[in-house]
Amino acid sequence: MTSTVPFRIGLLRLTDAAPLIAARELGYFADEEIEVTLSIEPSWANVADKLAYGLLDGAMLLPPLALALGLGLSGGGGPEAIVVPSALSLNGNSVTLAEHWAGVILGDEQAIPAIEAGRRFGALIGARGKKPVLAVVHTFSSHNLLLRYWLAASGIDPMREVVFTVVPPAETADALAAGRIDGFCAGAPWGEVAARAGSGRTVATSRAIWSHGVEKLFAVRRRIAEDDPARLKRVLRALLRAAVYCDEPGNAAGLARLLAEPWYLGLPADVILTSLPGAAARGLGGASNADVSVFHANAATFPWPSQATWFLREMQRWGYLAADCDPAAVAAIFRPDLYADAARSLGLPVPLAASKSEGAHASEWLLPAEPEPIAMAPDCFMDGAVFTP
């Protein structure tokens, strides 16, 4: 029987909110007899606060922000605040610099290797003697950590040679155009929006920094998982079905029109198309300034505790966590068991282990899973590093 109390889910105006929007608009939640209210939030800080204080039941969330909530570092959370039963997407971010930086770095080239772009950026910083102001969407964001990774791997000291500021995703392109920032790292399609406005260009993508790294999660309040696991399972089933739909390139045009509605992203559908699966086949891959999201392939929806450990290590690296923090204890908010129950009920393959290395695969490979292995794409880091939890 359909619950009379809506399941409240928070999201931002980003391409990788697609599974949540599709599940609502295409009837997947209704199929599971779940009434869902989608709440469009202005910033990640709003999402964190509302989730921590019970104004939302679930939300799309950034991996470091989920971990910060679990540690009580953000949003008034704590160890009992949330669990992560599913991921929502891989890839999807762009490092976009103002034209007076990007034009020199890229010249007439549409794209260059991320590490080469970073080295040219470093040389330009040295030549100009000016610290560029770079925006990220939240302190505890994959954008912040990936941007720092890109800078450091390219020989730029993020602590000394640049200035960081926080700007909500939907405001990044306007901030760049107004000259308030020199660049940003944000999710799609805001890099494409900036490029079409002529204010900047993408010099690196999250795919180029960490190929097929997790980008967005689906988090819920822990009490939801403990008090009504059957209801949560139905929510997860709907989201998994939506992920399969969103990952099909043939559905991209219709999905873009859906996301383009003014109450969702409020942007032209052709802008959103640049960050949806199949962009390269549509002739958008080389020239796009928005990284393409992955919603289902490559075990995209599986909540890897080992990936949580990677983010925790990076948070420690840049001084956001104490060195003696226990990664295993914090990563336990990632719940593959909840995911597996929902996925198996749909006949979807489930990885046999909750841990995997990152950066060890330069070509396609097979991930052991039941009832069948999962085809996986490369997972390389830009500097060739390998992370084994």
N, C-alpha and C positions, 0 to 999 in steps of 0.2 A: 504494500500500500504506500502511495506517495506521502512523504512527510509533509505536514502542514507548516513546518518551520523551514524557510529557505536555507540552503547551505550558502553562506556568504563567502565569496572568493574575490580577493583583491588582485589587481593587475595594473600594469602601466601601458602606455601607448607605444608598444614595440611589436615588431614582427613576430618574435617568439612567444607572444601571448596567443598565437594562432590556435593551439590545441584547446585552450580554455574557451575561446570565442566559438570555435567550430563545434565543440561539444554542446555548447548552449544553443547555437543557432541552427544546427543540423539535427537536433533532436536526440543526441546520444545520452544526455542527462535524462531527458524525458523517457527514453527507452528503459532506463534503469529506475524509473519512478523516483527521481530526485529533482526537486525544484531548486534551481540555483539562481542566485542573484550575483551578477558580476559588478564589482565596484571599481571604477576607473580612478586610480589615485594619482596625485600630482608628483609624487616622489617616492623613493625607496624608504625614506625615513617615515613617511606616512604609513606605508605598508607594514613596516616593522612594528611601529607603535600600535596600530590597530590589531595586528595579529597577537602581539604580546598581551594586550589588555582585553582580548575577547570580543572586539568589535568586528573581527573577521574570523571565520572558521578555518579558512585556508587561503593560500596566496601563491602566486608565482614569486620566486625569491632567488636572490643571488647566493651561490654557495658560501662565500665568506660571511655574508650577512646572516644566513641560517646558523652558521657556527658561532658567530658573535652573539646571536640571540640565545643560543644554548649555553653560552658562557656568562650571560648577563651583562655583556659589554654594550648592548644596543637595545633600544626599545623597551626597557624595563623587563627584559626576559630573565631567564634563569634555567637551570638544568631541567625543570619540568615544563618549560614553555611549549616546545614544538617537537615534532618528529618530521622526517622527510621520507615519505613512502614512494616517491617517484621523482624522476627528473623530467624536464620538459623539452630540452633542446641542447644541441651541441653547436659550437662555432657561433657566428652572428655579430661579432663586434668589429669595429674599424677604428684605427688610429688615424684621425683626420687632422691635418695641419692647415693653417691659413695659407693662402696662395703665395704670400711672400716668403714662406718657408718651403712649402711643397713644390712650388714652381722651380726652385733651385735644386731641390733634392731629386725630383723626377725628370726635369727637363721635358723632352718630348716623349718620354716613355710613359706608358699607362701604368706599368707596375714593374717593380724590381724586387729582388729577394729582401725579406724583412731585415736581415742583418746588414745588408748593404745600405738600405734606406736609413737604418739607425746610425751607421758609421758616417754617412754623409750629413745627417742631422747633427751629430756630435761635432764634426768639423765646422759646420756652419755656426753652431753655438759659440765655438771657440773664436771663429773669425769675427763674429759680430759683437762678442763680449757682452751679450745680453742673455739673461735667464728667461727662457720662454715660459709663459703661464699655460699650464695644461690642465684641463678639466677632466675629472672622473665623476661618475654618477653617484657614488657614495664611497666613503672611506673603506667600508667593508664590502668591496665589490670585486668581482673577477676583473673588471675593467682596470681598477687601480693596480691589482697584482700583476696582470698581464702587461700593462703599460710599463710598470717598473721592471718586469722581466725583460721586455724588449729594450729598454734603455740600458739596463745593466749589461745584458749580453752584447750590446753594441759598443760598450766602452764608455757609456755616459753614467755618471754618478747621480742617481735620482735624488739623493739627499742634499746634493750641493749645486748641481748644475741646472735644475729646473725648479719651478714653483708649481705646486699642486693646489687646485681649488675644486670644490664640489658644485656641480650644476646638474639639475635633473635632466634626464635624457631628452625630453621634448623641448628643452630650452637651449640645448647645446648649439644647434645650428644658428639660432638668432644671436647667441652670445659671441660666436665666432664672427658673424657678419658685422656685429657692432664693434668689434675690436677689443672686447673685454677679455678675451682669451686668445692664445696663439694656436691652440689645438685642443682636441678632446679625444677620449676613447669612450665610445658609447655603442649601444646596440643598434641594429638596423631598424628602420631605414635612415637614420639621421645623418650618417655619412653621405648617403646619396642626396639627401635634401640639401646639405651644405654644398655639395659639388654642383648641383643644378642651379643653386643661387649664385655660383661663381665665387664663393667666399673661401673655398678650401678644397683639398683633394685628399683621398685616402692614400697613405704611404705604407701601411701595414694592416693586416687583418688578424683576428684572433686565430683563424685557421693557419696562418703563416707563422704565428708565434708558438702555438700549441695546436697541432692539427687534431681536430675532433675532440677537443677538450670540452668538458661539460660547461654549459653556460647558465641555464635557468633550471630551477628546481620547483617542485610542487611541495609546499610545506603545509602542515595542518597543526592545529593545537593538539597537544598530547592527549588532552581529555577526550577529544573526538575519537582518537584511535583506541583509547582504553574503554570508553563508555559505550560506543556504538560501532564496533568494528565492521558489522555487516553493512551499515550505511556508508562507511568509508570505502569499503570494497566496491560498492556500486559506483561511487564517484570515480574511483580509479579505473574501473572497467570502461566507463564513458570516456575518460581522458586517453586511455590506451587506444581505443577505437578511433578517437579523433586524431591521435598522433599518426596512425597508419594512413588516415585520409590526408592529413596535411603533408605527408612526406611524398605523396604521389604527384609527380610533375604535371600530370594531366589535370589535376585539380587546382593548379596554381592560379589560373585566371579567375575562376570563381571564388577561390579563397581570398585573392587580393581584393576583389570587389566587396567581399564581406568585411574584411579588415578596414577597407577604406571608408566605411560608413562614418558619418560625423561623430556618432556616439562611441566609436572605437578609436581608430588611429586618426581619422579625419584628414587623410592625405590622398593624393591621386593614386589610383590602383596601379598605374604603370610604375610609380616610384616603389611601391611595396613589392611588385613583381621581381625587382632586382635582387631581393633577399630571400626569395622562396625557392624551394627545390626545382631544379631544371633551368635555372637562370642561364647557365652556359649554353644549353641547347637552344635557348631562345635568343642567343646572340648577345647576352648581357654579361657573361662571365668575365671577359677580359676588361671591359670598360667600366664595370660596376664599381661604385664606391661604397657598396654595402656588402658585407660578408653574407654568404648564404647559410641559412640555418638548416640543421638536420633535426628531424622530429622523431623518427622511428628507427631508421637504419643504424647499424653500428652499436646496437644495444643502447640507443640514445636515452631511453626512458628508465634504465636501470640505475638505482641510487647507490653508486659505488662508495662504500666507506673508505676504500683506498684513495679515491680521488679527494675525499674530505681530508684525508691525512696530508695530501700534497698541498692543499690550500692552507691547512694549519701550519705546515712547514714554511710556506711563503709569508704567512702572517707573522710568524716568529722572526723570519729573516729581516723584516722591515720594522720590527719593534712593536708590533701590535699585540703580541702575546709574550708572556714570560717564557724564558728558555726551558723552564721545568714543567711546562704545561704537558699533561698526558694526552697525546693525540688520540689514542685508542678510546679513552673515556669520552672525549668530545665527539669523535666520529660516530659514536654509538647512536646519535640521533638519526643517522641514516639507517633506514629500516628495509633492507632487501626482503625480509620475511613477509612484510605487508604487501610489497610489490609482487612477490612470487605467487601469493595466494590469488590475487586478482588476475595476473597474467596467465597462470595455468588454467583458470576458469574460462579463458577465451581461446585456449589452445596455442598461446604465444610461447616462443622459446624463452627459457629462463637460464641465465648463466649458472654453471655448476659451483662457482666460487664467488665470494663477495669481495675479492681482491684481485687486482691485475696491475702489472707494471705499465708505466707510461713512457713513451719515447723509444721503445724497443723495436718498433715495427715500421720499417721504411717502405713496405709494400703491403698489399692486401694479405690478410691472414684469417684464420678461423678461430673463433672463440668457443671453447667447449661449453655446450649448453644442452638442455633437454626441452623438447624431444629431439632437437636437431641442433647442430652447431650454428653459430651466427657469423655471417660474413662480415668482416671488419675491414675498415680502411686504415691507411697509415695513421700513426699517432705521434709523429715526431715533434720534438721541440726544435726551435730555430737554431739552437746552439749545439744540437746533438746530444744533449743530456738525456740520461735514462733515470727514471725514478722507480725504485722497487720498494714498496712499503714493507 
